[in-house]
Amino acid sequence: MGWNSSTSIGFVFILAFLSILKTAGFWNSSTSIVLVLIVAFLSILKTAGFWNNDRRQNFPPGPRPLPIIGNLLLFDLKRPYRTYLELSKKYGPVFSVQMGHRKVVVISGYETVKEALVNQADAFAERPKIPIFEDLTKGNGVVFAHGENWKVMRRFTLTALRDFGMGKKAIEDRIVEEYGHLAESIASQEGNPIDASKIINAAVANIIVSILLGKRFDYKDPRFVRLVTMTNENMRLAGKPLVTVMIHCSTKKNVSGRQIFIYINCIFTWQSFEFSSFYLNDFFQEKSTTNGYFHNGNLLSLVSNLFTAGVETISTTLNWGFLLMLKYPEIQKKVQDEIEQVIGSNPPRIEHRAQMPYTDAVIHEIQRYANILPLDLPHETAADVTLQGYFIPKGTYIVPLLTSVLKDESQWEKPDMFYPEHFLDANGKFVKKDAFMPFSAGRRICAGETLAKMELFLFFTSLLQRFNFLPPPGVSNSDLDLSPAVSFNVIPKPYKMCAVARS
């Protein structure tokens, strides 16, 4: 992707020829201007990648870029994953695009993504340095961290979450308590049309807050409301076209993240909670004397990472889930029938999931269909690697196209439809699918996957146990819009529903 030896030799010959002209007396001010223009033009072509050794090295193919802007004009900047899907049809499962000065390799389809993130996990485990995030996080935390700092923080995160009870009865009890508060809040609306997204977000946020701070907050607590609101707003802001360009195109620290406020409000709000309140703080203090990675910068970034990831993914999936239940009342009815058969009027517990294959299939299909993180977060190659016969050098920006996995026609019978039978065999038993990768895969797989699965099952079943979810009066199932809103993740457009208590 740089200036290869042939180009360098050619350029030297140009300079030598111009030097001969000068010696022979043909040099004047006009010649100087021409030389400057030639050098500038050659520099633009070099920077844009027109002279490189990609072809010799068998670099992944892709559309020819324009100078300076690369392939930017090809993209739907509100939903770039759609452009990547179209390009994959033309160039195959491994292809490249140029976003500004940055070369990007996109990997698509189940087999290719698995080969990269799972079979060659170490080679694809790094995270690129994205200026607007580097400016804010300084490489701290776990989501945008690199190298040894990332390894230390990820190990610590997994250990801490296990110590706090992730996947155990202690966390389950907190979720059971919280879905009681959520159900009461919904019931207080007495079946009138509501936009439940904010209270669903608050309920989910209280789970991760209870882990981090050891207590839950009232849904109307001002600091808690601000934290949840700012987290949602930051995700919406991160999906704006301008920010998409900054994330994908910027290769130098020439753009300040503070100018667009990504994550700033969320971080400032967390600072309003004293550090001593964080359960994580005790662990950090124990290790800070023996390990230089345990400092306040890593602590604050890690807390923000855990909160944002722990709230946005689960609440967005639940909001899609209830919209889909409005759209497909016959599926909602089947879930409720299974709840009655297995649980009855008892509180749902995680042990019930194994006895409820249809409900489990519906929740998995909500995750697959909703496709809330279609691009995954970007990866970077930690070493030179060969993928599907193409050479990808160390330090290459990698986009795993998760939407192409969750909708791979070779893996799913009806990839573009909401079809719970994707996860059921002929006898109605639940079937695991390797191509089910909503949490990504490999070294960078979501650290909170176990917690997320527990929350999705308990919140979803508890609310369907207590309520029938219906469209507002005058709105039919066919009127409901399943197209997503613009955001960093894929969220449903705002909608209202009626939650009618079941007798």
Contacts in CASP RR format, 6 or more apart in sequence:
PFRMAT RR
TARGET T0000
AUTHOR 0000-0000-0000
METHOD contacts of the structure
MODEL  1
MGWNSSTSIGFVFILAFLSILKTAGFWNSSTSIVLVLIVAFLSILKTAGF
WNNDRRQNFPPGPRPLPIIGNLLLFDLKRPYRTYLELSKKYGPVFSVQMG
HRKVVVISGYETVKEALVNQADAFAERPKIPIFEDLTKGNGVVFAHGENW
KVMRRFTLTALRDFGMGKKAIEDRIVEEYGHLAESIASQEGNPIDASKII
NAAVANIIVSILLGKRFDYKDPRFVRLVTMTNENMRLAGKPLVTVMIHCS
TKKNVSGRQIFIYINCIFTWQSFEFSSFYLNDFFQEKSTTNGYFHNGNLL
SLVSNLFTAGVETISTTLNWGFLLMLKYPEIQKKVQDEIEQVIGSNPPRI
EHRAQMPYTDAVIHEIQRYANILPLDLPHETAADVTLQGYFIPKGTYIVP
LLTSVLKDESQWEKPDMFYPEHFLDANGKFVKKDAFMPFSAGRRICAGET
LAKMELFLFFTSLLQRFNFLPPPGVSNSDLDLSPAVSFNVIPKPYKMCAV
ARS
1 49 0 8 1.000
1 52 0 8 1.000
1 53 0 8 1.000
1 54 0 8 1.000
1 59 0 8 1.000
1 103 0 8 1.000
1 393 0 8 1.000
2 46 0 8 1.000
2 49 0 8 1.000
2 51 0 8 1.000
2 52 0 8 1.000
2 53 0 8 1.000
3 11 0 8 1.000
3 46 0 8 1.000
3 51 0 8 1.000
3 52 0 8 1.000
4 51 0 8 1.000
4 52 0 8 1.000
4 53 0 8 1.000
4 56 0 8 1.000
7 46 0 8 1.000
7 51 0 8 1.000
11 42 0 8 1.000
14 38 0 8 1.000
14 42 0 8 1.000
18 31 0 8 1.000
18 35 0 8 1.000
21 27 0 8 1.000
21 31 0 8 1.000
22 31 0 8 1.000
44 67 0 8 1.000
44 68 0 8 1.000
45 51 0 8 1.000
45 67 0 8 1.000
47 67 0 8 1.000
47 68 0 8 1.000
47 101 0 8 1.000
48 65 0 8 1.000
48 66 0 8 1.000
48 67 0 8 1.000
48 68 0 8 1.000
48 70 0 8 1.000
48 98 0 8 1.000
48 101 0 8 1.000
49 65 0 8 1.000
49 98 0 8 1.000
49 103 0 8 1.000
50 65 0 8 1.000
50 67 0 8 1.000
52 59 0 8 1.000
54 96 0 8 1.000
57 391 0 8 1.000
57 393 0 8 1.000
58 389 0 8 1.000
58 390 0 8 1.000
58 391 0 8 1.000
59 96 0 8 1.000
59 390 0 8 1.000
59 391 0 8 1.000
59 392 0 8 1.000
60 91 0 8 1.000
60 94 0 8 1.000
60 95 0 8 1.000
60 96 0 8 1.000
60 105 0 8 1.000
60 390 0 8 1.000
60 392 0 8 1.000
61 91 0 8 1.000
61 95 0 8 1.000
61 96 0 8 1.000
62 87 0 8 1.000
62 91 0 8 1.000
62 95 0 8 1.000
62 96 0 8 1.000
62 97 0 8 1.000
63 71 0 8 1.000
63 74 0 8 1.000
63 87 0 8 1.000
63 91 0 8 1.000
63 97 0 8 1.000
65 71 0 8 1.000
65 97 0 8 1.000
65 98 0 8 1.000
65 100 0 8 1.000
66 72 0 8 1.000
66 73 0 8 1.000
68 100 0 8 1.000
68 101 0 8 1.000
69 100 0 8 1.000
70 97 0 8 1.000
70 98 0 8 1.000
70 99 0 8 1.000
70 100 0 8 1.000
71 97 0 8 1.000
71 98 0 8 1.000
71 99 0 8 1.000
72 99 0 8 1.000
72 100 0 8 1.000
72 245 0 8 1.000
72 249 0 8 1.000
74 83 0 8 1.000
74 87 0 8 1.000
74 97 0 8 1.000
75 83 0 8 1.000
76 82 0 8 1.000
76 83 0 8 1.000
77 241 0 8 1.000
77 244 0 8 1.000
77 245 0 8 1.000
78 239 0 8 1.000
78 241 0 8 1.000
78 244 0 8 1.000
78 486 0 8 1.000
79 484 0 8 1.000
79 486 0 8 1.000
80 244 0 8 1.000
80 248 0 8 1.000
80 375 0 8 1.000
81 374 0 8 1.000
81 375 0 8 1.000
81 401 0 8 1.000
81 403 0 8 1.000
84 97 0 8 1.000
84 106 0 8 1.000
84 108 0 8 1.000
84 375 0 8 1.000
84 399 0 8 1.000
84 401 0 8 1.000
84 404 0 8 1.000
85 108 0 8 1.000
85 401 0 8 1.000
85 403 0 8 1.000
85 404 0 8 1.000
87 95 0 8 1.000
87 97 0 8 1.000
87 106 0 8 1.000
88 95 0 8 1.000
88 106 0 8 1.000
88 108 0 8 1.000
88 109 0 8 1.000
88 401 0 8 1.000
88 404 0 8 1.000
92 108 0 8 1.000
93 107 0 8 1.000
93 108 0 8 1.000
93 109 0 8 1.000
93 111 0 8 1.000
93 112 0 8 1.000
93 388 0 8 1.000
94 105 0 8 1.000
94 106 0 8 1.000
94 107 0 8 1.000
94 108 0 8 1.000
94 112 0 8 1.000
94 387 0 8 1.000
94 388 0 8 1.000
94 389 0 8 1.000
94 390 0 8 1.000
95 105 0 8 1.000
95 106 0 8 1.000
95 108 0 8 1.000
96 103 0 8 1.000
96 104 0 8 1.000
96 105 0 8 1.000
96 106 0 8 1.000
97 103 0 8 1.000
97 104 0 8 1.000
97 106 0 8 1.000
98 104 0 8 1.000
99 245 0 8 1.000
99 248 0 8 1.000
99 249 0 8 1.000
100 248 0 8 1.000
100 249 0 8 1.000
100 251 0 8 1.000
101 249 0 8 1.000
101 251 0 8 1.000
102 248 0 8 1.000
102 249 0 8 1.000
102 250 0 8 1.000
102 251 0 8 1.000
102 397 0 8 1.000
103 396 0 8 1.000
103 397 0 8 1.000
104 248 0 8 1.000
104 397 0 8 1.000
104 398 0 8 1.000
104 399 0 8 1.000
105 392 0 8 1.000
105 396 0 8 1.000
105 397 0 8 1.000
105 398 0 8 1.000
105 399 0 8 1.000
106 398 0 8 1.000
106 399 0 8 1.000
106 401 0 8 1.000
107 113 0 8 1.000
107 116 0 8 1.000
107 387 0 8 1.000
107 398 0 8 1.000
107 399 0 8 1.000
107 400 0 8 1.000
107 401 0 8 1.000
108 401 0 8 1.000
108 404 0 8 1.000
108 405 0 8 1.000
109 401 0 8 1.000
109 404 0 8 1.000
109 405 0 8 1.000
109 408 0 8 1.000
110 404 0 8 1.000
110 405 0 8 1.000
110 408 0 8 1.000
110 410 0 8 1.000
110 411 0 8 1.000
110 434 0 8 1.000
110 435 0 8 1.000
110 437 0 8 1.000
111 410 0 8 1.000
112 387 0 8 1.000
112 388 0 8 1.000
113 400 0 8 1.000
113 401 0 8 1.000
113 402 0 8 1.000
113 404 0 8 1.000
113 405 0 8 1.000
113 437 0 8 1.000
113 441 0 8 1.000
114 434 0 8 1.000
114 441 0 8 1.000
115 387 0 8 1.000
115 388 0 8 1.000
116 123 0 8 1.000
116 124 0 8 1.000
116 387 0 8 1.000
116 398 0 8 1.000
116 400 0 8 1.000
117 124 0 8 1.000
117 379 0 8 1.000
117 400 0 8 1.000
117 440 0 8 1.000
117 441 0 8 1.000
117 442 0 8 1.000
117 443 0 8 1.000
117 444 0 8 1.000
118 441 0 8 1.000
118 442 0 8 1.000
120 385 0 8 1.000
120 387 0 8 1.000
121 442 0 8 1.000
121 443 0 8 1.000
122 382 0 8 1.000
122 383 0 8 1.000
122 443 0 8 1.000
123 381 0 8 1.000
123 382 0 8 1.000
123 383 0 8 1.000
123 385 0 8 1.000
124 379 0 8 1.000
124 380 0 8 1.000
124 381 0 8 1.000
124 382 0 8 1.000
124 385 0 8 1.000
124 398 0 8 1.000
124 443 0 8 1.000
125 379 0 8 1.000
125 382 0 8 1.000
125 442 0 8 1.000
125 443 0 8 1.000
125 444 0 8 1.000
126 146 0 8 1.000
126 147 0 8 1.000
126 379 0 8 1.000
126 380 0 8 1.000
126 381 0 8 1.000
126 382 0 8 1.000
126 395 0 8 1.000
127 143 0 8 1.000
127 144 0 8 1.000
127 145 0 8 1.000
127 146 0 8 1.000
127 150 0 8 1.000
127 377 0 8 1.000
127 378 0 8 1.000
127 379 0 8 1.000
127 380 0 8 1.000
127 444 0 8 1.000
128 378 0 8 1.000
128 379 0 8 1.000
128 380 0 8 1.000
128 395 0 8 1.000
128 397 0 8 1.000
128 398 0 8 1.000
129 139 0 8 1.000
129 146 0 8 1.000
130 144 0 8 1.000
130 247 0 8 1.000
130 250 0 8 1.000
130 378 0 8 1.000
131 246 0 8 1.000
131 250 0 8 1.000
131 251 0 8 1.000
131 252 0 8 1.000
131 253 0 8 1.000
131 254 0 8 1.000
131 255 0 8 1.000
131 257 0 8 1.000
132 243 0 8 1.000
132 246 0 8 1.000
132 247 0 8 1.000
132 250 0 8 1.000
132 255 0 8 1.000
132 256 0 8 1.000
132 257 0 8 1.000
132 260 0 8 1.000
132 262 0 8 1.000
133 139 0 8 1.000
133 144 0 8 1.000
133 247 0 8 1.000
133 257 0 8 1.000
133 262 0 8 1.000
133 263 0 8 1.000
134 144 0 8 1.000
134 253 0 8 1.000
135 253 0 8 1.000
135 255 0 8 1.000
135 256 0 8 1.000
135 257 0 8 1.000
135 258 0 8 1.000
136 257 0 8 1.000
136 258 0 8 1.000
136 262 0 8 1.000
136 263 0 8 1.000
136 264 0 8 1.000
136 267 0 8 1.000
137 144 0 8 1.000
137 145 0 8 1.000
137 263 0 8 1.000
137 301 0 8 1.000
138 297 0 8 1.000
138 301 0 8 1.000
139 145 0 8 1.000
139 146 0 8 1.000
139 149 0 8 1.000
139 301 0 8 1.000
140 149 0 8 1.000
140 153 0 8 1.000
140 297 0 8 1.000
140 298 0 8 1.000
140 300 0 8 1.000
140 301 0 8 1.000
140 302 0 8 1.000
141 149 0 8 1.000
141 150 0 8 1.000
141 153 0 8 1.000
141 297 0 8 1.000
141 298 0 8 1.000
141 301 0 8 1.000
141 302 0 8 1.000
141 305 0 8 1.000
142 150 0 8 1.000
142 153 0 8 1.000
142 154 0 8 1.000
142 157 0 8 1.000
142 301 0 8 1.000
142 302 0 8 1.000
142 305 0 8 1.000
142 447 0 8 1.000
143 305 0 8 1.000
143 308 0 8 1.000
143 309 0 8 1.000
143 377 0 8 1.000
145 153 0 8 1.000
145 154 0 8 1.000
145 301 0 8 1.000
148 293 0 8 1.000
149 293 0 8 1.000
149 298 0 8 1.000
152 291 0 8 1.000
152 293 0 8 1.000
153 293 0 8 1.000
153 298 0 8 1.000
153 302 0 8 1.000
154 447 0 8 1.000
156 283 0 8 1.000
156 287 0 8 1.000
156 294 0 8 1.000
156 302 0 8 1.000
157 302 0 8 1.000
157 306 0 8 1.000
157 447 0 8 1.000
158 447 0 8 1.000
160 279 0 8 1.000
160 280 0 8 1.000
160 283 0 8 1.000
161 211 0 8 1.000
161 447 0 8 1.000
161 448 0 8 1.000
161 451 0 8 1.000
163 283 0 8 1.000
164 170 0 8 1.000
164 171 0 8 1.000
164 211 0 8 1.000
164 279 0 8 1.000
165 171 0 8 1.000
166 211 0 8 1.000
166 448 0 8 1.000
166 450 0 8 1.000
166 451 0 8 1.000
167 350 0 8 1.000
167 450 0 8 1.000
167 451 0 8 1.000
167 454 0 8 1.000
171 207 0 8 1.000
171 211 0 8 1.000
171 451 0 8 1.000
171 454 0 8 1.000
172 349 0 8 1.000
172 350 0 8 1.000
172 454 0 8 1.000
172 458 0 8 1.000
174 207 0 8 1.000
174 210 0 8 1.000
174 211 0 8 1.000
174 216 0 8 1.000
175 207 0 8 1.000
175 454 0 8 1.000
175 455 0 8 1.000
175 458 0 8 1.000
175 459 0 8 1.000
176 347 0 8 1.000
176 348 0 8 1.000
176 349 0 8 1.000
176 458 0 8 1.000
176 462 0 8 1.000
177 216 0 8 1.000
178 203 0 8 1.000
178 206 0 8 1.000
178 207 0 8 1.000
178 210 0 8 1.000
178 216 0 8 1.000
179 203 0 8 1.000
179 458 0 8 1.000
179 459 0 8 1.000
179 462 0 8 1.000
179 463 0 8 1.000
180 462 0 8 1.000
181 203 0 8 1.000
181 206 0 8 1.000
181 216 0 8 1.000
181 219 0 8 1.000
182 199 0 8 1.000
182 200 0 8 1.000
182 203 0 8 1.000
182 459 0 8 1.000
182 463 0 8 1.000
183 462 0 8 1.000
183 463 0 8 1.000
183 466 0 8 1.000
183 467 0 8 1.000
185 199 0 8 1.000
185 219 0 8 1.000
186 194 0 8 1.000
186 196 0 8 1.000
186 199 0 8 1.000
186 463 0 8 1.000
186 467 0 8 1.000
186 499 0 8 1.000
187 466 0 8 1.000
187 467 0 8 1.000
187 499 0 8 1.000
187 501 0 8 1.000
189 499 0 8 1.000
191 498 0 8 1.000
191 499 0 8 1.000
191 500 0 8 1.000
191 501 0 8 1.000
192 498 0 8 1.000
193 472 0 8 1.000
193 473 0 8 1.000
193 496 0 8 1.000
193 497 0 8 1.000
193 498 0 8 1.000
194 496 0 8 1.000
194 497 0 8 1.000
194 498 0 8 1.000
194 499 0 8 1.000
195 494 0 8 1.000
195 495 0 8 1.000
195 496 0 8 1.000
196 319 0 8 1.000
196 322 0 8 1.000
196 497 0 8 1.000
196 499 0 8 1.000
197 315 0 8 1.000
197 319 0 8 1.000
197 494 0 8 1.000
198 228 0 8 1.000
199 219 0 8 1.000
200 315 0 8 1.000
200 318 0 8 1.000
200 319 0 8 1.000
200 322 0 8 1.000
200 459 0 8 1.000
201 228 0 8 1.000
201 232 0 8 1.000
201 311 0 8 1.000
201 315 0 8 1.000
202 219 0 8 1.000
202 224 0 8 1.000
202 225 0 8 1.000
202 228 0 8 1.000
203 219 0 8 1.000
203 459 0 8 1.000
204 310 0 8 1.000
204 311 0 8 1.000
204 314 0 8 1.000
204 315 0 8 1.000
204 318 0 8 1.000
204 455 0 8 1.000
204 459 0 8 1.000
205 224 0 8 1.000
205 227 0 8 1.000
205 228 0 8 1.000
205 231 0 8 1.000
205 307 0 8 1.000
205 311 0 8 1.000
205 315 0 8 1.000
206 216 0 8 1.000
206 217 0 8 1.000
206 224 0 8 1.000
207 310 0 8 1.000
207 451 0 8 1.000
207 455 0 8 1.000
208 306 0 8 1.000
208 307 0 8 1.000
208 310 0 8 1.000
208 311 0 8 1.000
209 215 0 8 1.000
209 216 0 8 1.000
209 217 0 8 1.000
209 224 0 8 1.000
209 307 0 8 1.000
210 216 0 8 1.000
211 279 0 8 1.000
211 306 0 8 1.000
212 278 0 8 1.000
212 279 0 8 1.000
212 280 0 8 1.000
212 303 0 8 1.000
212 306 0 8 1.000
212 307 0 8 1.000
213 273 0 8 1.000
213 277 0 8 1.000
213 278 0 8 1.000
213 279 0 8 1.000
214 279 0 8 1.000
217 223 0 8 1.000
217 224 0 8 1.000
218 224 0 8 1.000
219 225 0 8 1.000
223 269 0 8 1.000
223 272 0 8 1.000
223 273 0 8 1.000
226 269 0 8 1.000
227 266 0 8 1.000
227 269 0 8 1.000
227 270 0 8 1.000
227 307 0 8 1.000
228 311 0 8 1.000
230 265 0 8 1.000
230 266 0 8 1.000
230 269 0 8 1.000
231 266 0 8 1.000
231 307 0 8 1.000
231 308 0 8 1.000
231 311 0 8 1.000
231 312 0 8 1.000
232 312 0 8 1.000
233 265 0 8 1.000
234 261 0 8 1.000
234 262 0 8 1.000
234 263 0 8 1.000
234 265 0 8 1.000
234 266 0 8 1.000
234 308 0 8 1.000
235 308 0 8 1.000
235 312 0 8 1.000
235 487 0 8 1.000
235 488 0 8 1.000
235 489 0 8 1.000
235 491 0 8 1.000
236 485 0 8 1.000
236 486 0 8 1.000
236 487 0 8 1.000
236 488 0 8 1.000
237 243 0 8 1.000
237 260 0 8 1.000
237 261 0 8 1.000
237 262 0 8 1.000
237 488 0 8 1.000
238 247 0 8 1.000
238 262 0 8 1.000
238 487 0 8 1.000
238 488 0 8 1.000
239 486 0 8 1.000
239 487 0 8 1.000
239 488 0 8 1.000
240 486 0 8 1.000
242 260 0 8 1.000
243 260 0 8 1.000
243 262 0 8 1.000
243 488 0 8 1.000
246 255 0 8 1.000
246 257 0 8 1.000
246 260 0 8 1.000
258 264 0 8 1.000
263 304 0 8 1.000
263 308 0 8 1.000
266 304 0 8 1.000
266 307 0 8 1.000
266 308 0 8 1.000
267 300 0 8 1.000
267 301 0 8 1.000
267 304 0 8 1.000
270 300 0 8 1.000
270 303 0 8 1.000
270 304 0 8 1.000
270 307 0 8 1.000
271 300 0 8 1.000
275 281 0 8 1.000
275 296 0 8 1.000
275 299 0 8 1.000
275 300 0 8 1.000
278 299 0 8 1.000
278 303 0 8 1.000
280 299 0 8 1.000
280 302 0 8 1.000
280 303 0 8 1.000
281 299 0 8 1.000
284 294 0 8 1.000
284 295 0 8 1.000
284 298 0 8 1.000
284 299 0 8 1.000
285 294 0 8 1.000
287 294 0 8 1.000
288 294 0 8 1.000
288 295 0 8 1.000
309 446 0 8 1.000
309 448 0 8 1.000
310 448 0 8 1.000
310 451 0 8 1.000
310 452 0 8 1.000
312 489 0 8 1.000
313 372 0 8 1.000
313 373 0 8 1.000
313 446 0 8 1.000
313 452 0 8 1.000
313 489 0 8 1.000
314 452 0 8 1.000
314 455 0 8 1.000
314 456 0 8 1.000
314 459 0 8 1.000
316 370 0 8 1.000
316 372 0 8 1.000
316 489 0 8 1.000
316 490 0 8 1.000
316 491 0 8 1.000
316 492 0 8 1.000
317 366 0 8 1.000
317 367 0 8 1.000
317 370 0 8 1.000
317 372 0 8 1.000
317 456 0 8 1.000
318 456 0 8 1.000
318 459 0 8 1.000
318 460 0 8 1.000
319 491 0 8 1.000
319 492 0 8 1.000
320 366 0 8 1.000
320 369 0 8 1.000
320 370 0 8 1.000
320 372 0 8 1.000
320 491 0 8 1.000
320 492 0 8 1.000
321 366 0 8 1.000
321 370 0 8 1.000
321 460 0 8 1.000
322 463 0 8 1.000
322 469 0 8 1.000
322 497 0 8 1.000
323 480 0 8 1.000
323 482 0 8 1.000
323 492 0 8 1.000
323 495 0 8 1.000
323 497 0 8 1.000
324 331 0 8 1.000
324 366 0 8 1.000
324 369 0 8 1.000
324 418 0 8 1.000
324 482 0 8 1.000
325 331 0 8 1.000
325 332 0 8 1.000
325 335 0 8 1.000
325 464 0 8 1.000
325 469 0 8 1.000
326 332 0 8 1.000
326 469 0 8 1.000
326 470 0 8 1.000
326 471 0 8 1.000
326 477 0 8 1.000
326 480 0 8 1.000
326 495 0 8 1.000
326 497 0 8 1.000
327 418 0 8 1.000
327 477 0 8 1.000
327 480 0 8 1.000
327 482 0 8 1.000
328 418 0 8 1.000
328 477 0 8 1.000
329 470 0 8 1.000
329 477 0 8 1.000
331 362 0 8 1.000
331 418 0 8 1.000
331 420 0 8 1.000
332 464 0 8 1.000
332 468 0 8 1.000
332 469 0 8 1.000
334 358 0 8 1.000
334 362 0 8 1.000
335 358 0 8 1.000
335 359 0 8 1.000
335 362 0 8 1.000
335 461 0 8 1.000
335 464 0 8 1.000
336 464 0 8 1.000
336 465 0 8 1.000
336 468 0 8 1.000
336 502 0 8 1.000
338 356 0 8 1.000
338 358 0 8 1.000
338 359 0 8 1.000
339 348 0 8 1.000
339 356 0 8 1.000
339 359 0 8 1.000
339 461 0 8 1.000
339 464 0 8 1.000
339 465 0 8 1.000
342 352 0 8 1.000
342 355 0 8 1.000
342 356 0 8 1.000
343 352 0 8 1.000
343 356 0 8 1.000
343 461 0 8 1.000
343 465 0 8 1.000
344 465 0 8 1.000
345 465 0 8 1.000
347 462 0 8 1.000
348 457 0 8 1.000
348 458 0 8 1.000
348 461 0 8 1.000
348 462 0 8 1.000
348 465 0 8 1.000
349 458 0 8 1.000
350 454 0 8 1.000
350 457 0 8 1.000
350 458 0 8 1.000
352 461 0 8 1.000
353 359 0 8 1.000
353 360 0 8 1.000
353 457 0 8 1.000
356 461 0 8 1.000
357 424 0 8 1.000
357 428 0 8 1.000
357 429 0 8 1.000
357 430 0 8 1.000
358 420 0 8 1.000
358 424 0 8 1.000
358 428 0 8 1.000
359 457 0 8 1.000
359 460 0 8 1.000
359 461 0 8 1.000
360 423 0 8 1.000
360 430 0 8 1.000
360 457 0 8 1.000
361 420 0 8 1.000
361 421 0 8 1.000
361 422 0 8 1.000
361 423 0 8 1.000
361 424 0 8 1.000
361 430 0 8 1.000
362 420 0 8 1.000
363 456 0 8 1.000
363 457 0 8 1.000
363 460 0 8 1.000
364 420 0 8 1.000
364 422 0 8 1.000
364 423 0 8 1.000
364 433 0 8 1.000
364 436 0 8 1.000
365 418 0 8 1.000
365 419 0 8 1.000
365 420 0 8 1.000
365 422 0 8 1.000
365 423 0 8 1.000
366 418 0 8 1.000
367 436 0 8 1.000
367 438 0 8 1.000
367 456 0 8 1.000
368 406 0 8 1.000
368 407 0 8 1.000
368 412 0 8 1.000
368 422 0 8 1.000
368 436 0 8 1.000
368 438 0 8 1.000
369 406 0 8 1.000
369 417 0 8 1.000
369 418 0 8 1.000
370 490 0 8 1.000
371 402 0 8 1.000
371 403 0 8 1.000
371 406 0 8 1.000
371 407 0 8 1.000
371 438 0 8 1.000
371 490 0 8 1.000
372 438 0 8 1.000
372 489 0 8 1.000
372 490 0 8 1.000
372 491 0 8 1.000
373 402 0 8 1.000
373 438 0 8 1.000
373 440 0 8 1.000
373 489 0 8 1.000
373 490 0 8 1.000
374 401 0 8 1.000
374 402 0 8 1.000
374 403 0 8 1.000
374 490 0 8 1.000
375 399 0 8 1.000
375 400 0 8 1.000
375 401 0 8 1.000
375 402 0 8 1.000
375 403 0 8 1.000
376 399 0 8 1.000
376 400 0 8 1.000
376 401 0 8 1.000
376 402 0 8 1.000
376 440 0 8 1.000
377 440 0 8 1.000
377 444 0 8 1.000
378 397 0 8 1.000
378 398 0 8 1.000
378 399 0 8 1.000
379 398 0 8 1.000
379 399 0 8 1.000
379 400 0 8 1.000
379 444 0 8 1.000
380 395 0 8 1.000
380 396 0 8 1.000
380 397 0 8 1.000
380 398 0 8 1.000
381 392 0 8 1.000
381 393 0 8 1.000
381 394 0 8 1.000
381 395 0 8 1.000
381 396 0 8 1.000
381 398 0 8 1.000
382 394 0 8 1.000
382 395 0 8 1.000
383 394 0 8 1.000
384 391 0 8 1.000
384 392 0 8 1.000
384 393 0 8 1.000
384 394 0 8 1.000
385 391 0 8 1.000
385 392 0 8 1.000
385 394 0 8 1.000
386 392 0 8 1.000
392 398 0 8 1.000
400 440 0 8 1.000
402 437 0 8 1.000
402 438 0 8 1.000
402 440 0 8 1.000
405 411 0 8 1.000
405 435 0 8 1.000
405 437 0 8 1.000
406 412 0 8 1.000
406 415 0 8 1.000
406 435 0 8 1.000
406 436 0 8 1.000
406 437 0 8 1.000
406 438 0 8 1.000
407 415 0 8 1.000
407 416 0 8 1.000
408 415 0 8 1.000
408 435 0 8 1.000
409 415 0 8 1.000
411 433 0 8 1.000
411 434 0 8 1.000
411 435 0 8 1.000
412 422 0 8 1.000
412 435 0 8 1.000
413 419 0 8 1.000
413 421 0 8 1.000
413 422 0 8 1.000
414 422 0 8 1.000
422 433 0 8 1.000
423 430 0 8 1.000
423 431 0 8 1.000
423 432 0 8 1.000
423 433 0 8 1.000
423 436 0 8 1.000
424 430 0 8 1.000
424 431 0 8 1.000
425 431 0 8 1.000
439 445 0 8 1.000
439 446 0 8 1.000
439 448 0 8 1.000
439 449 0 8 1.000
439 452 0 8 1.000
440 446 0 8 1.000
446 452 0 8 1.000
463 469 0 8 1.000
463 499 0 8 1.000
465 502 0 8 1.000
466 501 0 8 1.000
466 502 0 8 1.000
467 499 0 8 1.000
467 500 0 8 1.000
467 501 0 8 1.000
467 502 0 8 1.000
468 499 0 8 1.000
468 500 0 8 1.000
468 502 0 8 1.000
469 497 0 8 1.000
469 498 0 8 1.000
469 499 0 8 1.000
469 500 0 8 1.000
470 497 0 8 1.000
470 498 0 8 1.000
470 500 0 8 1.000
471 477 0 8 1.000
471 479 0 8 1.000
471 480 0 8 1.000
471 497 0 8 1.000
471 498 0 8 1.000
472 496 0 8 1.000
472 497 0 8 1.000
472 498 0 8 1.000
473 498 0 8 1.000
480 495 0 8 1.000
481 493 0 8 1.000
481 495 0 8 1.000
482 492 0 8 1.000
483 493 0 8 1.000
484 490 0 8 1.000
484 491 0 8 1.000
484 492 0 8 1.000
484 493 0 8 1.000
485 491 0 8 1.000
485 492 0 8 1.000
485 493 0 8 1.000
485 494 0 8 1.000
END
